[in-house]
């Protein structure tokens, strides 16, 4: 009896199609990512892992915040370049670990309006983090002095 039932494991293109057909979100960013997949950008329509990765990057699901003072902050990614590099500002120590072709693509992207904006936001965030750390250290020092 079992020999009369045949099941075909879906190939990569069918898995990608099943994935994007199962999404019912109206989030514009997610819909744009799905559009890139359907347009076969970077051959994603035939590569399930690449398609899933691009969707995960823009997943609109918001996890509940347990500790509002300790939010993770990841630099916004403006997209992925043709070399596979995340188009965002990378600190020097991370930048120089990238392959030469990705470094070159990032250098070109950082000259664009979006690249300059990403770099500015990174340094503003870094400045605010340092200021917050200094204020925290000062409060801790004041509290220690009061306890003595």
Secondary structure per residue as TSV (DSSP state, phi and psi in degrees):
chain	resnum	aa	ss	phi	psi
A	1	X	-	360.0	-41.2
A	2	X	G	-64.2	-28.7
A	3	X	G	-67.9	-17.4
A	4	X	G	-83.3	-11.1
A	5	X	-	-103.5	123.0
A	6	X	-	-117.4	134.5
A	7	X	-	-125.4	128.0
A	8	X	-	-102.1	126.1
A	9	X	-	-69.1	128.5
A	10	X	-	-65.2	142.7
A	11	X	-	-79.8	178.5
A	12	X	H	-55.0	-49.3
A	13	X	H	-61.1	-38.1
A	14	X	H	-69.7	-37.3
A	15	X	H	-63.1	-41.6
A	16	X	H	-63.2	-45.4
A	17	X	H	-61.8	-43.8
A	18	X	H	-61.2	-40.1
A	19	X	H	-62.1	-52.8
A	20	X	H	-72.1	-27.6
A	21	X	H	-70.7	-23.9
A	22	X	T	-82.7	-8.1
A	23	X	-	-90.2	127.9
A	24	X	-	-118.6	17.8
A	25	X	-	-73.5	154.1
A	26	X	-	-109.8	11.5
A	27	X	-	-66.2	124.3
A	28	X	H	-61.5	-39.6
A	29	X	H	-65.9	-42.2
A	30	X	H	-65.3	-41.8
A	31	X	H	-63.7	-34.7
A	32	X	H	-66.2	-41.0
A	33	X	H	-62.6	-41.7
A	34	X	H	-63.8	-38.5
A	35	X	H	-61.2	-39.6
A	36	X	H	-64.7	-37.7
A	37	X	H	-65.6	-47.9
A	38	X	H	-63.1	-30.3
A	39	X	T	-79.8	-0.6
A	40	X	T	63.3	34.3
A	41	X	G	-63.2	132.7
A	42	X	G	53.5	30.7
A	43	X	G	59.8	28.1
A	44	X	G	-69.1	-23.6
A	45	X	G	-67.1	-19.8
A	46	X	G	-112.8	6.6
A	47	X	-	-129.7	99.1
A	48	X	H	-58.3	-45.5
A	49	X	H	-60.8	-43.3
A	50	X	H	-65.6	-41.6
A	51	X	H	-64.6	-46.5
A	52	X	H	-62.7	-40.2
A	53	X	H	-61.8	-41.8
A	54	X	H	-67.8	-32.7
A	55	X	H	-73.9	-40.3
A	56	X	H	-61.2	-36.6
A	57	X	H	-61.6	-26.7
A	58	X	T	-114.9	16.5
A	59	X	-	-55.5	119.1
A	60	X	-	-80.1	-2.7
A	61	X	-	-62.7	129.1
A	62	X	-	-103.4	118.4
A	63	X	-	-74.1	144.7
A	64	X	-	-62.7	139.8
A	65	X	-	-85.0	120.6
A	66	X	S	-86.9	-40.4
A	67	X	-	-130.1	97.7
A	68	X	T	-62.7	-16.1
A	69	X	T	-86.1	-9.8
A	70	X	S	-121.6	64.4
A	71	X	-	-83.2	136.6
A	72	X	-	-74.2	140.0
A	73	X	-	-128.4	114.3
A	74	X	-	-110.9	135.0
A	75	X	-	-55.6	136.9
A	76	X	-	-63.4	136.3
A	77	X	-	-99.7	124.4
A	78	X	-	-83.0	-6.6
A	79	X	-	146.4	-167.9
A	80	X	B	-125.0	132.1
A	81	X	-	-76.3	175.7
A	82	X	T	-66.8	-21.1
A	83	X	T	-89.0	-3.0
A	84	X	S	94.3	0.8
A	85	X	-	-79.6	142.1
A	86	X	B	-69.8	125.5
A	87	X	-	-83.3	91.2
A	88	X	S	-158.9	169.5
A	89	X	-	-75.7	130.4
A	90	X	-	-110.9	130.5
A	91	X	-	-58.6	155.4
A	92	X	H	-53.5	-44.8
A	93	X	H	-62.4	-30.4
A	94	X	H	-83.2	-37.9
A	95	X	H	-59.1	-44.9
A	96	X	T	-76.1	-5.5
A	97	X	T	-88.2	-9.7
A	98	X	S	-77.7	151.4
A	99	X	-	-61.1	156.0
A	100	X	H	-56.2	-41.1
A	101	X	H	-65.1	-35.2
A	102	X	H	-72.4	-38.4
A	103	X	H	-60.2	-43.8
A	104	X	H	-63.8	-42.7
A	105	X	H	-63.6	-41.0
A	106	X	H	-64.7	-41.9
A	107	X	H	-57.1	-44.8
A	108	X	H	-65.0	-42.7
A	109	X	H	-65.8	-38.0
A	110	X	H	-65.4	-15.2
A	111	X	T	-83.9	-11.1
A	112	X	S	-83.2	170.1
A	113	X	H	-59.0	-46.6
A	114	X	H	-64.0	-39.4
A	115	X	H	-64.3	-43.7
A	116	X	H	-64.0	-38.7
A	117	X	H	-64.9	-42.8
A	118	X	H	-61.7	-44.2
A	119	X	H	-63.7	-43.8
A	120	X	H	-61.7	-45.0
A	121	X	H	-63.0	-38.0
A	122	X	H	-61.7	-47.4
A	123	X	H	-71.9	-32.1
A	124	X	H	-65.5	-42.2
A	125	X	H	-62.3	-44.8
A	126	X	H	-61.4	-41.2
A	127	X	H	-64.0	-43.5
A	128	X	H	-65.7	-38.0
A	129	X	H	-63.1	-43.9
A	130	X	H	-64.8	-41.9
A	131	X	H	-62.0	-42.5
A	132	X	H	-64.0	-40.0
A	133	X	H	-64.6	-41.1
A	134	X	H	-65.4	-42.0
A	135	X	H	-64.9	-38.6
A	136	X	H	-64.8	-43.9
A	137	X	H	-62.4	-40.6
A	138	X	H	-65.2	-43.2
A	139	X	H	-61.1	-43.2
A	140	X	H	-63.3	-39.8
A	141	X	H	-66.0	-40.9
A	142	X	H	-63.8	-41.9
A	143	X	H	-66.7	-35.5
A	144	X	H	-67.3	-41.4
A	145	X	H	-65.6	-37.2
A	146	X	H	-66.3	-32.6
A	147	X	H	-73.1	-20.3
A	148	X	-	-83.9	360.0
